[in-house]
Amino acid sequence: MHTQRSFLIGLIGSGIGPSLSPALHEREADELGLRYLYRRWDLDELDRPAEEIGELLRIARTAGYDGLNITHPCKQLVIEHLDELSTDAAALGAVNTVVFRDGKAVGHNTDWSGFARSFSRGLPGAPLDRVVLLGAGGAGAAVGYALLNLGVGVLQILDIDRQRAENLAGSLRELFGAERVTAGGMDECGGALDWADGLVHATPVGMAAHPGCPVPAELLRPQLWVADVVYRPLRTELVNAAAERGCRVLHGGGMAVFQAVEAFQLFTGVEPDAERMLEHFEVLVEQGGPHVADG
């Protein structure tokens, strides 16, 4: 039993008022007999610019916090204020989890591993010879890193900003080899999907505030598996269109939950029940609850 153990955790980011991360973490801690308080540090409400992340980190350490989740727009800015980085956080150049331990602030990235775990659970045995990734922003970087770690043979990154796709491809080539990553613009999507085993979507299209489908439905073949990083709604237009055309599909809820699962373990040293957290998440989403922050 862990009834005497207590943890103080925070989430720092902009516009995080509706985040369900506190509910997910605190509910699981209750189940495990841990005292666990998860507080939001919303930059908008605090009237602090993202550039003050270093000062906020100092305040949290002084106040006795055990760790922080970090979300937009601080995932890169926080790095220079940390004592150490995990191998993955250093490779990605982004941190979403900071653990205070033994006098040090250590940065981790659970976004990529959250996607990898969700993918392995939700699309077991999916072919990985050729995969198309739509979106080269922060989510795209984490997903691209995860896909190549999962064993994708050739990853083609497409973005509306071709240079951004090239930049991400260049970073991933340095880590995984030049022959495994290509880049291009969104106008190449049709041709790319002709030869792909799978499609991963990592842009805002399909979110409640950005409705739509990122690719024409007629490009979705039954042989193609489709994974969406968007999780509000869980059943995006892309997921629905792909399912209707006979594709194996994966919604974005798993990534959102599994990054929280791994952050919880890093904060507490206790392994949470991932299936229980998934069930809690889906109930909250079905009830119309707010989204889980990508911290």
SULCOR-V886218 format. One record per backbone hydrogen bond with DSSP energy under -1.0 kcal/mol. NH is the residue of the N-H (numbers start at 1). CO is the residue of the C=O. E is the energy in kcal/mol with one decimal. If there is no record, write none. Layout:
nh;co;e
NH;CO;E
NH;CO;E
This chain:
nh;co;e
5;2;-1.6
7;35;-2.1
9;37;-3.0
10;67;-1.5
11;39;-2.1
12;69;-2.6
13;41;-1.6
14;72;-2.5
19;16;-2.1
20;291;-1.2
24;20;-2.4
25;21;-2.6
26;22;-2.8
27;23;-2.2
28;24;-1.7
29;25;-2.3
30;26;-2.2
31;27;-1.8
32;28;-1.5
33;30;-1.1
34;29;-2.9
35;5;-2.7
37;7;-2.6
39;9;-2.8
41;11;-3.6
43;13;-2.8
46;42;-2.6
48;43;-2.2
52;49;-2.0
53;50;-1.7
56;52;-2.1
57;53;-2.4
58;54;-2.0
59;55;-2.3
60;56;-2.3
61;57;-2.3
62;58;-2.4
63;59;-2.2
64;61;-1.2
65;60;-2.5
66;8;-3.1
67;8;-1.0
68;98;-2.6
69;10;-3.2
70;96;-1.9
71;12;-2.5
74;71;-2.3
78;74;-2.1
79;76;-1.2
81;78;-1.8
82;79;-1.9
83;105;-2.2
84;105;-1.6
86;107;-2.6
90;86;-2.4
91;87;-2.1
92;88;-2.4
93;89;-1.8
94;89;-1.2
95;75;-2.0
96;108;-2.0
97;108;-1.7
98;68;-3.3
99;106;-2.6
100;66;-2.3
101;104;-2.5
104;101;-1.9
106;99;-2.7
107;84;-2.7
108;97;-3.0
114;110;-1.9
115;111;-2.0
116;112;-2.4
117;113;-2.5
118;114;-2.1
119;115;-3.0
120;116;-2.4
121;117;-1.8
122;118;-2.9
123;119;-2.9
126;123;-1.7
131;154;-2.5
132;198;-2.5
133;156;-2.9
134;200;-2.9
135;158;-3.2
141;137;-2.5
142;138;-1.8
143;139;-2.5
144;140;-3.1
145;141;-2.1
146;142;-2.0
147;143;-3.0
148;144;-2.1
149;145;-1.8
150;146;-1.9
152;147;-2.2
153;128;-2.7
154;129;-2.0
155;180;-3.1
156;131;-2.7
157;182;-2.8
158;133;-2.9
159;184;-1.6
165;161;-1.7
166;162;-2.3
167;163;-2.5
168;164;-2.3
169;165;-2.6
170;166;-2.5
171;167;-1.9
172;168;-2.4
173;169;-2.4
174;170;-1.6
176;172;-2.7
177;173;-2.6
180;177;-1.5
182;155;-2.6
184;157;-1.9
188;185;-2.0
189;186;-1.8
192;188;-2.3
193;189;-2.6
195;192;-1.1
197;130;-3.3
198;130;-1.3
199;225;-2.3
200;132;-2.8
201;227;-2.8
202;134;-3.0
206;210;-3.9
207;204;-2.3
208;232;-1.6
210;207;-1.3
219;216;-2.1
220;217;-1.8
224;221;-1.9
225;197;-2.0
226;248;-2.8
227;199;-2.9
228;250;-2.8
229;201;-2.4
236;234;-1.3
240;236;-2.6
241;237;-2.6
242;238;-2.7
243;239;-2.4
244;240;-2.4
245;241;-1.2
246;243;-1.6
247;242;-2.7
250;226;-1.8
252;230;-1.4
256;252;-1.7
257;253;-2.3
258;254;-3.1
259;255;-2.0
261;257;-2.5
262;258;-2.3
263;259;-1.8
264;260;-2.6
265;261;-1.8
266;262;-2.0
267;263;-2.5
268;264;-2.3
269;265;-2.7
274;272;-1.0
277;273;-2.0
278;274;-2.4
279;275;-2.3
280;276;-2.2
281;277;-2.4
282;278;-2.5
283;279;-2.0
284;280;-2.2
285;281;-2.4
286;282;-2.5
287;283;-1.8
288;285;-1.8
289;284;-3.0
